[in-house]
Amino acid sequence: MNRRTIVYGSLAAIAIALILYFSLRHTENDGHNHGEETTEAKPKEQAPVKEVELNEAQYKASGIELGTFAMKNLSEVVNANGYTKLPPQNQADVSVHVTGIVKSINVIEGQSVKKGQVLATIESPEFAKLQEAYLTSKSNLEFLTLEYERQKTLSEENVNSKKVFQKTKAEFEMEKARLSSLRQQLAVLNLSGSNSPSSVMPILAPISGYITEINIKIGSNAEVGKPLLSIVDNSQLHVDLLVYEKDLQKVKPGQNIRFVLTNQDNTEISGKVFNVGKAFENETKSVAVHADIANKSQTLIPGMYVNALIDVGAKDVQALPVEAVIKAEGREFIFILEEGHEEASHDKEEGHSHEDGHAHEEAGKMFHFQRIEVKTGTSQLGFVQVSVLQKIDADAKIVLKGAYYIQSHLLKSEGGGGHQH
């Protein structure tokens, strides 16, 4: 019995020894170097490429806009602020030379008018008197013209004395001068010299443009020297930029400018410097730089504040709108549209039917966006310099607007519907 027990004990010890031996051997030679994993420092990896999938309804609702890089000069520039301005030749106050009572008003504020258009009428008996005086002078001149010719003939034939002829000539010249004066007065008052005098005078637009102010109403007394209406013509609108003394030597006529409206959207408007001021503006130690606007818009009006860049060099870089670049995980990214991803609706997938218990959506066309890591540089006027850290096609369609919507969709779908490569 003892002998059998010894044999069984020996076999058990050998079996345990074999199990421990193979177990330790597997641990040492399983292909994993655990010591190195814990002690060796790994290099910083590039951010994983992530994709987002949107259906057609999501794509349209998000207002995504696609485009490519724009070449912009963001470094060799002079920053300046200013405002839109009209030259005095394109502004007009409408007033009268003779007092009268406003009889009619034919325009409203904001209305477009043409030069010579009747804006209003005023009434006064003085207008009829002036026309009467003109018609009387015209009739007298006709008589004196005939008398002058008759006396001239008689004087040349020595029939009458020189004194009579000279008197007739003087009366003729005086009446001719009087008629010319009255004619000019009628022209200034926009009155005609017809045979039917009128007590109503029309007020005409001196320039084409838009009515900005009406200071009268029916029955008002139109006074001399007080503006009745105001008109502006925005066709010659330009930009006045304030450039400080330190940058003044860099700015010259002919240089291109780019500006955005401070209180409007980020639409970029271009122009060109045509004149640089020769004196400081008040006590600001800045000089006014005048620039024409190249792409004029009807939405521009005088007095709008602008932020501008004056190109003093020609170093263009790849740039995108600031909103096209998103920040996540301590890095910067853009999204590009992956071409060739037009998928059928959910029901057309292989082996799928309406009886499978899944909810169904009309997916239609699917849009796949890939997140690409970038590095940004100088930022100006809503654009930022962008360097791509991953290879993309030269004609890649970049998301210019709506990148934050795609990023939020990515965060929601990670671990579920998102694709990570």
C-alpha positions as CSV (number, residue, x, y, z in Angstrom):
1,M,0.0,0.0,0.0
2,N,2.7,2.4,0.9
3,R,4.6,1.5,-2.3
4,R,1.5,2.2,-4.4
5,T,1.1,5.6,-2.7
6,I,4.6,6.5,-3.4
7,V,4.2,5.7,-7.1
8,Y,1.0,7.7,-7.4
9,G,2.6,10.6,-5.6
10,S,5.6,10.6,-7.9
11,L,3.5,10.5,-11.1
12,A,1.4,13.5,-9.8
13,A,4.6,15.5,-9.0
14,I,5.9,14.8,-12.6
15,A,2.6,15.9,-14.1
16,I,2.6,19.1,-12.1
17,A,6.2,19.8,-13.1
18,L,5.4,19.3,-16.8
19,I,2.3,21.6,-16.7
20,L,4.4,24.4,-15.0
21,Y,7.2,24.0,-17.5
22,F,5.0,24.3,-20.6
23,S,3.1,27.1,-19.1
24,L,6.2,29.2,-18.3
25,R,7.6,28.4,-21.8
26,H,4.4,29.8,-23.5
27,T,4.6,32.9,-21.4
28,E,8.2,33.7,-22.5
29,N,7.8,32.9,-26.2
30,D,4.2,34.1,-27.0
31,G,5.6,37.0,-29.3
32,H,4.7,39.8,-26.9
33,N,7.4,41.8,-25.3
34,H,5.5,43.2,-22.3
35,G,8.5,44.8,-20.7
36,E,9.2,46.9,-23.8
37,E,5.6,48.0,-24.0
38,T,5.6,49.5,-20.6
39,T,9.1,51.2,-20.8
40,E,9.5,52.2,-24.5
41,A,8.1,55.7,-25.3
42,K,5.9,55.7,-28.5
43,P,6.2,58.5,-31.0
44,K,3.2,60.8,-31.3
45,E,0.8,59.2,-33.8
46,Q,-1.1,61.1,-36.5
47,A,-4.8,61.6,-35.7
48,P,-6.9,58.6,-37.0
49,V,-8.8,59.3,-40.2
50,K,-12.5,59.5,-39.5
51,E,-15.5,59.5,-41.8
52,V,-19.0,60.8,-41.4
53,E,-21.9,59.7,-43.4
54,L,-24.9,62.0,-44.0
55,N,-28.1,61.3,-45.9
56,E,-29.5,63.7,-48.5
57,A,-32.0,65.3,-46.1
58,Q,-29.2,65.9,-43.5
59,Y,-26.9,67.3,-46.1
60,K,-29.5,69.8,-47.4
61,A,-30.7,70.8,-43.9
62,S,-27.2,71.6,-42.7
63,G,-26.5,74.2,-45.4
64,I,-23.1,72.7,-46.2
65,E,-21.1,74.6,-48.9
66,L,-18.2,73.0,-50.8
67,G,-15.3,74.6,-52.4
68,T,-11.5,74.6,-52.7
69,F,-8.5,76.5,-51.4
70,A,-8.3,80.2,-52.2
71,M,-5.0,81.9,-52.8
72,K,-4.8,84.9,-50.4
73,N,-2.1,87.3,-49.4
74,L,-2.4,87.2,-45.6
75,S,1.0,88.4,-44.5
76,E,2.4,91.2,-46.7
77,V,-0.6,93.5,-45.9
78,V,-1.4,96.6,-44.0
79,N,-4.5,96.4,-41.7
80,A,-6.8,99.4,-41.8
81,N,-10.3,100.4,-40.7
82,G,-12.5,102.9,-42.4
83,Y,-16.0,103.5,-43.8
84,T,-17.8,103.9,-47.1
85,K,-18.1,107.4,-48.3
86,L,-19.7,109.4,-51.2
87,P,-18.0,112.3,-52.9
88,P,-19.9,115.6,-52.6
89,Q,-20.7,115.5,-56.3
90,N,-23.0,112.5,-55.7
91,Q,-25.0,114.2,-52.9
92,A,-27.7,116.9,-53.3
93,D,-30.0,119.0,-51.2
94,V,-33.0,120.3,-53.1
95,S,-34.1,123.8,-52.2
96,V,-35.8,126.8,-53.8
97,H,-34.8,130.3,-54.8
98,V,-38.3,131.9,-54.1
99,T,-40.6,131.2,-51.2
100,G,-43.9,129.4,-51.8
101,I,-46.4,126.9,-50.5
102,V,-46.0,123.2,-51.1
103,K,-48.8,122.1,-53.4
104,S,-47.8,118.4,-54.1
105,I,-45.1,115.9,-53.3
106,N,-44.5,113.1,-55.9
107,V,-41.9,110.9,-54.1
108,I,-41.3,109.0,-50.9
109,E,-38.1,108.3,-49.0
110,G,-36.0,105.5,-50.6
111,Q,-37.5,106.0,-54.0
112,S,-35.2,106.0,-57.1
113,V,-35.4,109.2,-59.1
114,K,-33.8,110.4,-62.4
115,K,-32.2,113.8,-63.0
116,G,-34.9,116.3,-64.1
117,Q,-37.8,114.3,-62.6
118,V,-40.5,116.4,-60.9
119,L,-40.2,115.8,-57.1
120,A,-42.8,118.3,-55.8
121,T,-44.5,121.5,-56.8
122,I,-44.9,124.8,-54.9
123,E,-47.3,127.7,-55.5
124,S,-46.8,131.4,-55.3
125,P,-48.4,134.5,-57.1
126,E,-44.8,135.7,-57.7
127,F,-44.3,133.0,-60.3
128,A,-47.2,134.3,-62.4
129,K,-45.9,137.9,-62.0
130,L,-42.5,136.9,-63.2
131,Q,-43.9,135.2,-66.3
132,E,-46.1,138.2,-67.0
133,A,-43.0,140.5,-66.8
134,Y,-41.2,138.2,-69.2
135,L,-44.1,138.2,-71.8
136,T,-44.4,142.0,-71.5
137,S,-40.6,142.5,-72.1
138,K,-40.7,140.1,-75.0
139,S,-43.5,142.1,-76.6
140,N,-41.7,145.4,-76.0
141,L,-38.5,144.1,-77.5
142,E,-40.3,143.1,-80.7
143,F,-41.6,146.7,-81.0
144,L,-38.2,148.2,-80.2
145,T,-36.5,145.9,-82.7
146,L,-38.6,147.2,-85.5
147,E,-38.2,150.8,-84.3
148,Y,-34.5,150.4,-84.0
149,E,-34.2,149.1,-87.6
150,R,-36.4,152.0,-88.8
151,Q,-34.4,154.7,-87.0
152,K,-31.1,153.2,-88.2
153,T,-32.3,153.5,-91.8
154,L,-33.4,157.1,-91.3
155,S,-30.1,158.0,-89.6
156,E,-28.1,156.5,-92.4
157,E,-30.1,158.6,-94.9
158,N,-29.7,161.7,-92.7
159,V,-33.5,162.1,-92.4
160,N,-33.5,162.3,-88.6
161,S,-31.0,163.4,-86.0
162,K,-28.4,161.1,-84.5
163,K,-29.8,161.8,-81.1
164,V,-33.2,160.1,-81.9
165,F,-31.4,157.1,-83.3
166,Q,-29.1,156.8,-80.2
167,K,-32.1,157.0,-77.8
168,T,-33.9,154.3,-79.7
169,K,-30.8,152.1,-79.7
170,A,-30.4,152.5,-76.0
171,E,-34.0,151.5,-75.3
172,F,-33.6,148.5,-77.6
173,E,-30.5,147.3,-75.8
174,M,-32.0,147.8,-72.3
175,E,-35.1,145.8,-73.2
176,K,-33.0,143.1,-74.8
177,A,-31.0,142.8,-71.5
178,R,-34.1,142.8,-69.4
179,L,-35.7,140.0,-71.5
180,S,-32.5,137.9,-71.2
181,S,-32.5,138.4,-67.4
182,L,-36.1,137.4,-67.1
183,R,-35.5,134.3,-69.3
184,Q,-32.7,133.2,-67.0
185,Q,-34.8,133.7,-63.9
186,L,-37.6,131.6,-65.4
187,A,-35.0,128.9,-66.2
188,V,-33.7,128.8,-62.6
189,L,-37.2,128.5,-61.3
190,N,-38.1,125.8,-63.9
191,L,-40.8,128.0,-65.3
192,S,-41.7,128.3,-69.0
193,G,-42.2,131.5,-71.0
194,S,-45.4,130.4,-72.5
195,N,-48.3,132.7,-73.2
196,S,-50.3,131.3,-70.2
197,P,-48.6,132.3,-66.9
198,S,-48.8,129.8,-64.0
199,S,-48.5,130.3,-60.3
200,V,-47.2,126.7,-59.8
201,M,-43.5,125.9,-60.0
202,P,-42.1,122.3,-60.3
203,I,-39.2,121.2,-58.2
204,L,-36.8,119.0,-60.2
205,A,-34.2,116.5,-59.2
206,P,-30.7,117.9,-59.7
207,I,-29.1,114.4,-59.9
208,S,-30.2,110.8,-60.3
209,G,-30.2,108.7,-57.2
210,Y,-32.3,107.8,-54.2
211,I,-34.4,110.1,-51.9
212,T,-33.0,109.9,-48.4
213,E,-34.9,112.7,-46.7
214,I,-38.1,114.7,-47.2
215,N,-38.5,117.8,-45.0
216,I,-41.8,119.1,-46.3
217,K,-45.5,118.2,-46.4
218,I,-48.5,119.5,-48.2
219,G,-49.1,123.1,-47.3
220,S,-45.6,123.7,-45.8
221,N,-43.9,127.0,-46.5
222,A,-40.9,126.3,-48.7
223,E,-38.2,128.8,-47.5
224,V,-35.2,130.0,-49.3
225,G,-32.0,128.2,-48.2
226,K,-33.7,125.4,-46.3
227,P,-33.4,121.9,-47.9
228,L,-36.7,120.4,-49.0
229,L,-35.4,117.0,-50.0
230,S,-32.1,115.2,-50.1
231,I,-30.8,112.8,-52.8
232,V,-27.7,110.5,-52.9
233,D,-26.2,108.6,-55.8
234,N,-24.4,105.6,-54.5
235,S,-22.9,104.7,-57.9
236,Q,-19.6,106.4,-57.1
237,L,-19.3,105.1,-53.5
238,H,-15.7,104.6,-52.4
239,V,-13.9,103.6,-49.2
240,D,-11.9,105.9,-46.9
241,L,-9.3,103.9,-44.9
242,L,-7.4,105.3,-42.0
243,V,-3.7,104.3,-42.2
244,Y,-1.3,105.2,-39.3
245,E,2.0,106.9,-39.7
246,K,4.1,103.8,-39.3
247,D,2.5,102.1,-42.4
248,L,2.1,105.2,-44.5
249,Q,5.3,104.7,-46.6
250,K,4.1,101.2,-47.6
251,V,0.8,102.4,-49.2
252,K,0.7,103.7,-52.8
253,P,-2.0,104.4,-55.4
254,G,-2.8,101.3,-57.5
255,Q,-2.5,98.8,-54.7
256,N,-5.3,96.3,-54.3
257,I,-7.5,96.3,-51.2
258,R,-9.8,93.7,-49.7
259,F,-12.4,94.5,-47.1
260,V,-15.4,93.1,-45.3
261,L,-18.3,95.1,-43.7
262,T,-17.9,95.1,-39.9
263,N,-21.6,94.6,-39.1
264,Q,-22.5,92.5,-42.1
265,D,-21.6,89.0,-43.3
266,N,-18.1,88.0,-44.3
267,T,-18.5,88.7,-48.0
268,E,-15.2,90.0,-49.2
269,I,-15.2,93.1,-51.5
270,S,-12.2,94.2,-53.5
271,G,-11.0,97.6,-54.6
272,K,-8.0,99.6,-55.5
273,V,-6.3,102.6,-53.9
274,F,-6.6,105.8,-56.1
275,N,-5.4,108.5,-53.7
276,V,-3.4,108.8,-50.5
277,G,-4.2,111.8,-48.2
278,K,-1.5,114.5,-47.6
279,A,-2.5,115.5,-44.1
280,F,-3.4,113.9,-40.8
281,E,-7.1,113.4,-40.0
282,N,-7.9,115.5,-37.0
283,E,-5.8,114.3,-34.0
284,T,-5.7,110.6,-34.9
285,K,-2.2,110.6,-36.4
286,S,-3.7,108.7,-39.3
287,V,-4.0,109.6,-43.0
288,A,-7.1,108.9,-45.2
289,V,-6.5,106.5,-48.0
290,H,-9.1,106.6,-50.7
291,A,-10.0,103.4,-52.7
292,D,-12.4,102.6,-55.4
293,I,-14.8,99.7,-55.0
294,A,-14.4,97.1,-57.8
295,N,-17.5,94.9,-57.2
296,K,-20.1,97.5,-56.2
297,S,-23.2,96.2,-54.6
298,Q,-26.6,97.8,-54.1
299,T,-26.5,96.9,-50.4
300,L,-23.6,99.3,-49.8
301,I,-24.6,102.7,-48.4
302,P,-22.5,105.6,-47.2
303,G,-21.2,105.4,-43.6
304,M,-20.8,101.6,-43.3
305,Y,-17.7,100.6,-41.3
306,V,-15.2,98.2,-42.9
307,N,-12.2,96.2,-41.9
308,A,-9.7,96.2,-44.8
309,L,-6.3,94.8,-45.9
310,I,-4.1,96.7,-48.3
311,D,-1.9,94.4,-50.3
312,V,1.7,95.8,-50.1
313,G,3.3,92.6,-51.3
314,A,2.4,89.5,-53.4
315,K,2.9,86.4,-51.2
316,D,-0.2,84.3,-51.7
317,V,-0.9,81.2,-49.5
318,Q,-3.5,78.5,-49.4
319,A,-6.4,79.8,-47.3
320,L,-9.9,78.8,-46.2
321,P,-12.7,80.5,-44.4
322,V,-12.1,80.4,-40.6
323,E,-15.4,78.4,-40.1
324,A,-14.0,75.6,-42.4
325,V,-11.5,74.6,-39.7
326,I,-12.6,72.8,-36.6
327,K,-10.7,72.0,-33.4
328,A,-10.9,68.6,-31.8
329,E,-8.7,66.5,-29.6
330,G,-6.1,69.3,-29.4
331,R,-5.7,69.3,-33.2
332,E,-7.2,71.2,-36.2
333,F,-9.2,69.5,-39.0
334,I,-11.1,70.1,-42.2
335,F,-13.7,67.9,-43.9
336,I,-13.6,66.8,-47.6
337,L,-16.3,65.1,-49.6
338,E,-15.3,61.6,-50.7
339,E,-16.3,61.1,-54.3
340,G,-18.1,58.0,-55.7
341,H,-20.2,57.3,-52.6
342,E,-23.7,57.2,-53.9
343,E,-25.6,54.5,-52.1
344,A,-29.0,53.0,-52.6
345,S,-31.7,53.2,-50.0
346,H,-31.7,50.9,-47.0
347,D,-34.2,48.5,-48.5
348,K,-31.9,47.7,-51.5
349,E,-29.2,46.2,-49.3
350,E,-28.4,42.6,-50.0
351,G,-30.8,40.1,-48.2
352,H,-32.9,42.9,-46.6
353,S,-36.7,43.1,-46.5
354,H,-39.5,45.0,-44.9
355,E,-40.2,42.1,-42.6
356,D,-36.9,42.3,-40.7
357,G,-38.3,44.5,-38.0
358,H,-35.9,47.5,-38.7
359,A,-37.1,51.1,-39.0
360,H,-36.9,52.3,-42.6
361,E,-35.8,55.7,-43.9
362,E,-35.6,56.9,-47.4
363,A,-31.8,57.5,-47.4
364,G,-31.4,58.1,-51.1
365,K,-28.0,59.6,-51.9
366,M,-25.5,59.3,-49.2
367,F,-22.7,61.8,-48.6
368,H,-19.4,60.6,-47.1
369,F,-17.0,63.2,-45.5
370,Q,-13.5,62.5,-44.4
371,R,-11.8,64.4,-41.6
372,I,-8.3,65.7,-42.6
373,E,-5.8,67.1,-40.1
374,V,-4.4,70.5,-40.9
375,K,-2.2,73.2,-39.4
376,T,-3.3,76.8,-39.5
377,G,-1.3,80.0,-39.8
378,T,-2.0,83.7,-40.3
379,S,-5.7,84.7,-40.1
380,Q,-7.1,87.9,-41.7
381,L,-10.6,89.0,-42.8
382,G,-12.3,85.8,-42.0
383,F,-9.7,83.6,-43.9
384,V,-6.9,81.6,-42.4
385,Q,-3.7,80.1,-43.9
386,V,-4.0,76.3,-44.0
387,S,-1.4,73.6,-44.5
388,V,-2.7,70.0,-45.0
389,L,-0.9,67.3,-43.0
390,Q,-2.5,64.4,-44.9
391,K,-2.4,63.9,-48.7
392,I,-5.6,64.9,-50.5
393,D,-6.4,65.4,-54.2
394,A,-5.7,68.8,-55.7
395,D,-9.3,69.2,-56.7
396,A,-10.8,67.8,-53.4
397,K,-14.1,69.3,-52.5
398,I,-13.6,71.0,-49.1
399,V,-16.4,71.8,-46.7
400,L,-16.3,75.6,-46.4
401,K,-19.5,76.0,-44.4
402,G,-21.1,73.4,-42.1
403,A,-17.9,71.8,-40.8
404,Y,-19.1,72.1,-37.1
405,Y,-22.3,70.4,-38.0
406,I,-20.4,67.4,-39.5
407,Q,-18.1,67.3,-36.4
408,S,-21.1,67.2,-34.1
409,H,-22.6,64.4,-36.2
410,L,-19.3,62.6,-35.9
411,L,-19.3,62.9,-32.1
412,K,-22.9,61.5,-32.0
413,S,-22.2,58.6,-34.3
414,E,-18.8,57.5,-32.9
415,G,-19.2,54.0,-31.6
416,G,-22.3,53.5,-33.6
417,G,-22.8,54.8,-37.1
418,G,-19.4,56.4,-37.6
419,H,-16.6,54.8,-39.6
420,Q,-13.1,54.9,-38.2
421,H,-10.2,53.6,-40.2
